[in-house]
Amino acid sequence: MLFDAHWHGFRVFGGIPSRGIYDNMKTAVDRVGRGKERQINMRFLAMTNHYVYEPEFCNPAAGWEKGQVEKNVRDSRHQMLQRMPEFPDLAALNDWLERCCLELWRQTPHGKQPGSIADVWAEEQAALMPLPVAFDGFVEPEQTRIADLSDQL
């Protein structure tokens, strides 16, 4: 799910940024060390290498590093989900959510730069790297491979 979310995010952005800023989520970080030291999950690192961008992690217990983002997510979630219609399937829901996000970006002031989030995003798109094929994060369990080999003998 995390890998798929990144691909769809990059698709909507129109490319890949040079870095991504993350909380110390368990799906990305196996161990938090001192300062900026992290033991990054190998599958997460494989994804960042596939898309060729640098992951950066917030300091533990440093809410100010991500507080604005979390507030925007909370506000956006509240605005969008109050008027959420019913959908025939997951694809229709995802299409609707994408359109809602794009509209919110057009309506929401950036906060630090002049214009809306969409205005600043449009300026940044030229600096994004092209989007390759989606990262395949599937890892086949070892038992299955051994079983497959024994069938061939």
Helices and strands as residue ranges (DSSP letters): H 2-13, E 19-22, E 29-32, E 38-40, H 42-51, E 54-57, G 63-65, H 67-81, H 90-107, H 117-124, G 125-127, H 142-152
